[in-house]
Amino acid sequence: MKKLFIPVVLILVIVLSACGSSQTKNEYGGNTPPTESSSNTPSNSSTSPDAESESKSGTITYQSEDGPIEVPANPQRVVVLTRFLTGNVMALGVPVVGVDEMSKTNPRFEAQLKDVEAVSDESLEKIIELEPDLIIGLAGIKNVDKFKQIAPTVTYTYGKVDYLQQQVEVGKLLNKEQEAKAWVEDFQAKAQKAGEEIRAKIGDDATVSVIETFNKQLYVYGYNFGRGTEILYGEFKLNLPKSVEESTATDGYLAVSTEVLKDYMGDYVIFSKNADEDNSFQNTETYKNIDAVKNNHIYEVDAKSFYFGDPLSLEYQLEFFIESFLGQ
């Protein structure tokens, strides 16, 4: 009976939403690398004051960017349609039944997401079959009106709040605000302590660059663009080379050639390395003669584990930095 019911529901969803329009948002920004930039714009979202009484009836009211929405107080079947929020949900111990393909192939998430379906904002029938009780995505995704017919759907504008406040927002949505705030406080305390120890070791004037190979191109990154930049330049208060700071001020990243790479390399370099990209530049004399290379100050890490700014990724980035800089 259920197999017969699903197509009927799908048709109903499509008919109800036929007059709706949706916008498409490319999370990659075209051919640019996966982004994780953020700003310090304060959030207007919060959990309703009546959340405690509502939760007893199985729902709470979440003040989303689009207005109040009734969501499950204890969601058990969440679909996350953006790679930028999968780790936020997982970190709070809430079960996910559908995630994007990139989240599934993240080496840090693979084991936990092994039996979770890969979906996108075009996977309407598959998402219906998953019977989600909550759907989370980015503002501007396709088919948002249709998703709202399937389950409560909440979207976030990419980069509207900083990476720590984003976790608090997800915590509010999932009725786990206190857990989210506790994680933020603990993480900041650990990161700032590590930053003090690192600055004491490498010096207050030392510079740090973050580079990456992606889509047949070499990039250098500025503050608030994932890959640990929030930690390095925010919590650790380490310095970007002036050339990097100036060239990434607008977009957050800069594509560079091997010939000019030396002009953007700091005293220390985090190389977010994609093993399936062309990394042959490391064999050139130009690269080998860069001071950070000669001083063994290049710290390589798997890019696929290092892109994003969710709590699970941030904790891994922090561990990597402590081990790399301090040898702990």
Backbone torsions as a table, in degrees:
resi	resn	phi	psi	omega
1	MET	NA	-40.0	-177.9
2	LYS	-63.0	-38.1	-179.1
3	LYS	-65.2	-34.4	178.0
4	LEU	-73.9	-31.0	-176.0
5	PHE	-70.9	-35.8	-173.0
6	ILE	-60.9	-50.2	178.8
7	PRO	-59.8	-34.5	179.4
8	VAL	-64.1	-43.6	179.0
9	VAL	-63.2	-41.9	179.9
10	LEU	-59.7	-45.5	179.3
11	ILE	-61.6	-42.1	179.9
12	LEU	-61.8	-44.0	179.7
13	VAL	-59.2	-46.2	-176.5
14	ILE	-67.0	-40.5	179.9
15	VAL	-64.7	-45.4	-178.4
16	LEU	-62.7	-28.3	-173.7
17	SER	-105.7	7.7	-172.6
18	ALA	-59.8	-31.8	-177.1
19	CYS	-86.7	-8.5	-178.8
20	GLY	-77.6	155.2	175.1
21	SER	-122.0	154.6	178.6
22	SER	-140.3	157.2	179.5
23	GLN	-107.4	151.2	178.4
24	THR	-102.0	132.2	176.7
25	LYS	-122.7	123.2	178.4
26	ASN	-85.6	111.4	-176.7
27	GLU	-66.4	-18.2	178.8
28	TYR	-89.6	-14.8	-174.2
29	GLY	67.5	50.9	-178.0
30	GLY	77.6	-126.6	-178.4
31	ASN	-94.1	8.0	178.3
32	THR	-76.3	160.3	-177.8
33	PRO	-67.4	162.6	177.7
34	PRO	-55.5	131.5	-175.0
35	THR	-102.7	159.5	175.7
36	GLU	-150.2	37.4	-178.8
37	SER	-74.9	160.8	179.9
38	SER	-154.8	165.2	176.8
39	SER	-127.5	179.0	-178.6
40	ASN	-103.8	24.3	178.1
41	THR	-62.7	125.6	-178.9
42	PRO	-64.6	148.6	-177.9
43	SER	-92.0	145.7	175.7
44	ASN	-99.6	-1.5	-175.3
45	SER	-82.5	146.6	176.4
46	SER	-163.1	166.0	174.4
47	THR	-85.3	140.1	-178.2
48	SER	-58.4	144.9	175.0
49	PRO	-57.9	-24.7	-179.0
50	ASP	-90.3	13.3	-173.9
51	ALA	-59.0	-38.8	-176.2
52	GLU	-64.0	-44.3	-179.9
53	SER	-70.2	-36.7	180.0
54	GLU	-66.3	-36.4	-176.1
55	SER	-62.3	-25.1	178.8
56	LYS	-67.7	-24.5	178.9
57	SER	-96.3	4.8	174.5
58	GLY	101.5	-3.7	179.3
59	THR	-137.0	161.1	169.3
60	ILE	-131.3	164.2	175.0
61	THR	-104.7	119.4	179.4
62	TYR	-103.7	130.0	178.9
63	GLN	-84.9	91.3	-177.2
64	SER	-83.4	176.8	177.3
65	GLU	-61.8	-26.3	-177.9
66	ASP	-98.6	7.8	-179.3
67	GLY	113.7	177.8	-177.6
68	PRO	-65.4	141.3	178.5
69	ILE	-142.5	136.2	178.8
70	GLU	-83.8	124.5	-177.3
71	VAL	-130.3	161.8	179.4
72	PRO	-62.5	140.4	177.0
73	ALA	-74.5	-22.9	-179.5
74	ASN	-140.1	69.2	-174.8
75	PRO	-61.7	139.4	-177.0
76	GLN	-123.7	-7.9	-177.7
77	ARG	-141.8	78.0	-174.6
78	VAL	-96.0	135.6	171.6
79	VAL	-107.4	126.8	179.1
80	VAL	-113.6	117.2	-173.2
81	LEU	-96.6	9.4	177.7
82	THR	-136.6	134.2	178.9
83	ARG	-62.5	-18.8	-175.9
84	PHE	-79.6	-11.0	-177.1
85	LEU	-123.8	-3.6	-178.6
86	THR	-58.2	-49.1	-179.0
87	GLY	-65.1	-28.1	178.0
88	ASN	-64.5	-41.8	179.5
89	VAL	-71.2	-45.0	-179.1
90	MET	-60.5	-37.8	-177.4
91	ALA	-64.0	-22.9	-179.7
92	LEU	-96.3	7.4	173.9
93	GLY	72.9	21.9	-179.3
94	VAL	-93.8	130.4	-176.0
95	PRO	-65.6	133.2	174.2
96	VAL	-111.6	142.7	179.8
97	VAL	-115.6	-11.2	178.0
98	GLY	-151.9	134.1	178.6
99	VAL	-142.4	169.7	178.1
100	ASP	-73.5	163.9	-175.7
101	GLU	-62.9	-38.8	-177.4
102	MET	-67.1	-35.1	175.7
103	SER	-63.9	-41.8	-179.6
104	LYS	-63.1	-31.3	-177.2
105	THR	-95.5	1.4	173.6
106	ASN	-64.6	119.8	-177.8
107	PRO	-55.5	-26.6	-180.0
108	ARG	-78.8	-18.9	-175.9
109	PHE	-109.0	-15.1	-169.0
110	GLU	-51.4	-46.7	-176.4
111	ALA	-63.3	-45.0	-177.9
112	GLN	-69.6	-29.4	-175.7
113	LEU	-102.2	12.6	-175.4
114	LYS	-53.3	-42.1	-176.6
115	ASP	-102.3	12.6	-179.8
116	VAL	-93.3	139.7	-177.9
117	GLU	-72.1	142.3	171.9
118	ALA	-86.8	126.8	-177.9
119	VAL	-137.8	167.5	175.0
120	SER	-141.3	-178.9	179.7
121	ASP	-75.0	4.9	173.8
122	GLU	-110.8	2.5	-175.6
123	SER	-91.9	54.5	-174.5
124	LEU	-58.3	-52.5	-175.5
125	GLU	-63.9	-42.4	-179.7
126	LYS	-63.7	-39.5	-179.5
127	ILE	-68.2	-37.6	175.2
128	ILE	-59.3	-43.7	-179.4
129	GLU	-64.1	-27.3	179.4
130	LEU	-74.9	-14.3	178.9
131	GLU	51.1	55.9	-179.1
132	PRO	-69.2	151.9	172.0
133	ASP	-103.8	-3.4	177.0
134	LEU	-159.8	137.9	176.9
135	ILE	-122.9	133.4	-178.6
136	ILE	-124.3	135.3	179.0
137	GLY	-154.8	-174.1	175.5
138	LEU	-92.3	150.0	174.0
139	ALA	-58.1	137.4	178.3
140	GLY	93.0	2.6	178.6
141	ILE	-66.9	158.0	177.0
142	LYS	-70.5	152.3	169.5
143	ASN	63.4	24.2	-175.9
144	VAL	-61.3	-37.3	179.8
145	ASP	-65.8	-33.5	177.5
146	LYS	-71.3	-37.9	178.1
147	PHE	-63.0	-35.2	-179.3
148	LYS	-65.4	-21.7	175.9
149	GLN	-80.0	-18.3	-178.7
150	ILE	-89.4	-45.1	-177.6
151	ALA	-162.3	160.9	174.3
152	PRO	-51.4	129.8	-174.9
153	THR	-124.1	124.5	-179.0
154	VAL	-120.5	129.7	178.2
155	THR	-119.3	150.9	178.6
156	TYR	-120.9	138.9	173.7
157	THR	-74.0	125.0	-176.0
158	TYR	-60.4	124.9	176.3
159	GLY	79.0	10.2	-178.4
160	LYS	-68.8	-35.2	177.0
161	VAL	-123.0	164.4	-179.6
162	ASP	-74.0	171.6	-170.0
163	TYR	-65.4	-28.4	178.7
164	LEU	-80.7	-42.8	178.0
165	GLN	-63.9	-28.8	177.8
166	GLN	-61.6	-38.2	178.7
167	GLN	-67.9	-36.0	176.8
168	VAL	-63.8	-41.2	178.9
169	GLU	-62.5	-44.0	177.7
170	VAL	-64.6	-36.1	176.5
171	GLY	-61.3	-41.9	177.1
172	LYS	-61.8	-44.9	-179.5
173	LEU	-59.8	-40.4	-175.6
174	LEU	-91.2	9.4	-179.9
175	ASN	63.4	35.0	179.3
176	LYS	-134.7	44.1	-175.9
177	GLU	-62.9	-42.9	-178.1
178	GLN	-64.8	-39.4	176.9
179	GLU	-62.6	-40.8	-179.9
180	ALA	-65.5	-43.7	179.8
181	LYS	-65.3	-37.9	178.5
182	ALA	-63.7	-39.9	178.1
183	TRP	-64.0	-43.2	-179.6
184	VAL	-59.5	-46.9	-179.1
185	GLU	-62.6	-44.0	-179.4
186	ASP	-65.8	-43.5	-178.5
187	PHE	-64.1	-45.5	-179.8
188	GLN	-61.5	-40.4	179.7
189	ALA	-62.6	-45.3	179.7
190	LYS	-65.7	-42.8	-177.3
191	ALA	-67.5	-42.2	-178.7
192	GLN	-68.5	-36.2	175.8
193	LYS	-63.9	-44.5	178.3
194	ALA	-62.8	-38.3	179.3
195	GLY	-61.6	-41.3	178.1
196	GLU	-61.8	-41.8	-179.3
197	GLU	-68.6	-38.0	180.0
198	ILE	-69.1	-43.5	178.8
199	ARG	-62.8	-36.6	178.9
200	ALA	-65.2	-30.0	-177.9
201	LYS	-84.8	-45.8	-173.4
202	ILE	-95.5	-12.4	179.6
203	GLY	98.0	146.7	-177.3
204	ASP	-67.2	-20.7	-176.3
205	ASP	-95.7	-5.5	-178.1
206	ALA	-64.4	146.0	178.5
207	THR	-111.2	151.5	-178.5
208	VAL	-132.6	130.6	176.4
209	SER	-112.1	153.7	173.1
210	VAL	-122.3	122.0	178.7
211	ILE	-123.7	162.7	-179.5
212	GLU	-157.8	145.9	169.3
213	THR	-98.5	127.8	-178.9
214	PHE	-155.1	132.6	175.2
215	ASN	52.0	48.7	176.9
216	LYS	61.7	28.8	-178.4
217	GLN	-142.3	153.0	177.4
218	LEU	-104.5	131.3	-177.6
219	TYR	-124.5	153.7	169.3
220	VAL	-121.8	145.2	-170.7
221	TYR	-120.7	148.7	176.2
222	GLY	-101.5	-167.0	-178.4
223	TYR	-68.1	144.1	175.9
224	ASN	66.9	40.6	176.7
225	PHE	-131.4	39.1	179.1
226	GLY	66.3	-164.7	177.5
227	ARG	56.9	27.4	178.0
228	GLY	83.6	2.6	-177.5
229	THR	-65.1	-31.0	177.3
230	GLU	-62.8	-37.4	-179.9
231	ILE	-75.3	-50.6	-175.5
232	LEU	-58.2	-50.5	-173.0
233	TYR	-97.1	-16.5	178.2
234	GLY	-96.4	-73.9	-176.2
235	GLU	-68.7	-40.5	-178.6
236	PHE	-79.3	-24.7	-176.9
237	LYS	59.7	40.0	174.9
238	LEU	-85.7	164.7	-173.2
239	ASN	-97.2	137.5	167.5
240	LEU	-83.3	147.7	168.4
241	PRO	-58.0	144.6	-177.7
242	LYS	-56.4	-38.3	-179.7
243	SER	-62.6	-37.4	179.1
244	VAL	-72.0	-43.9	-179.6
245	GLU	-57.8	-44.4	-177.6
246	GLU	-72.6	-41.4	-173.9
247	SER	-78.9	-16.6	-179.9
248	THR	-108.0	7.2	-174.6
249	ALA	-61.4	-33.7	-176.2
250	THR	-89.6	-54.6	-173.4
251	ASP	-96.3	-18.8	-179.2
252	GLY	92.4	-9.8	179.9
253	TYR	-151.8	164.9	177.5
254	LEU	-145.9	130.8	173.3
255	ALA	-80.8	131.9	-177.4
256	VAL	-131.5	157.7	175.0
257	SER	-94.4	161.8	178.5
258	THR	-59.3	-34.8	-176.0
259	GLU	-64.4	-33.2	-177.9
260	VAL	-105.1	1.6	-176.7
261	LEU	-54.6	-38.0	-176.9
262	LYS	-58.1	-27.0	-178.5
263	ASP	-73.9	-11.7	-177.0
264	TYR	-117.3	4.6	-178.2
265	MET	-90.9	127.9	178.1
266	GLY	-83.2	-172.3	176.5
267	ASP	-64.5	-29.8	177.3
268	TYR	-129.4	146.6	-176.0
269	VAL	-135.6	130.6	170.2
270	ILE	-96.6	117.6	179.7
271	PHE	-104.4	103.3	175.3
272	SER	-80.6	97.3	-165.1
273	LYS	-102.6	123.8	172.6
274	ASN	-90.8	112.7	-175.3
275	ALA	-64.2	-26.3	-178.2
276	ASP	-90.8	7.4	174.8
277	GLU	-98.0	172.3	178.0
278	ASP	-82.1	106.0	179.6
279	ASN	-109.5	24.5	-176.3
280	SER	-66.7	-16.7	178.4
281	PHE	-58.7	-22.8	179.2
282	GLN	-68.0	-15.4	179.8
283	ASN	-92.7	-2.6	-177.5
284	THR	-82.7	154.3	177.4
285	GLU	-66.2	-33.1	178.8
286	THR	-58.1	-45.8	179.8
287	TYR	-69.4	-44.8	-176.3
288	LYS	-63.1	-22.6	-178.4
289	ASN	-91.8	1.7	175.4
290	ILE	-71.8	136.8	-174.7
291	ASP	-54.6	-44.6	-178.2
292	ALA	-61.7	-33.7	178.3
293	VAL	-70.6	-48.2	-178.9
294	LYS	-63.1	-28.7	-178.6
295	ASN	-92.3	8.1	-177.8
296	ASN	56.7	40.4	179.5
297	HIS	-107.5	24.8	174.4
298	ILE	-101.2	120.1	-179.3
299	TYR	-111.2	109.3	-176.2
300	GLU	-91.3	142.4	179.0
301	VAL	-146.8	150.3	179.4
302	ASP	-64.8	117.0	-176.6
303	ALA	-58.4	-37.4	-175.9
304	LYS	-65.6	-19.5	176.9
305	SER	-94.6	-4.6	-164.1
306	PHE	-121.9	-2.5	-173.2
307	TYR	-60.2	-48.3	-155.5
308	PHE	-105.2	177.6	-174.4
309	GLY	-119.1	30.2	174.4
310	ASP	-80.5	165.1	-176.5
311	PRO	-56.6	-40.5	-179.2
312	LEU	-66.1	-41.2	177.8
313	SER	-68.4	-40.4	-179.6
314	LEU	-63.8	-41.0	179.0
315	GLU	-64.7	-38.6	177.3
316	TYR	-66.7	-43.1	178.0
317	GLN	-60.2	-42.8	179.9
318	LEU	-62.6	-44.8	177.4
319	GLU	-59.6	-42.5	-179.8
320	PHE	-63.0	-42.8	-179.7
321	PHE	-66.6	-41.1	178.5
322	ILE	-62.6	-44.2	178.8
323	GLU	-66.2	-41.6	-176.1
324	SER	-70.5	-49.6	-175.9
325	PHE	-80.3	-36.5	-173.0
326	LEU	-108.1	-11.2	-179.6
327	GLY	69.8	25.9	-178.0
328	GLN	-101.8	NA	NA
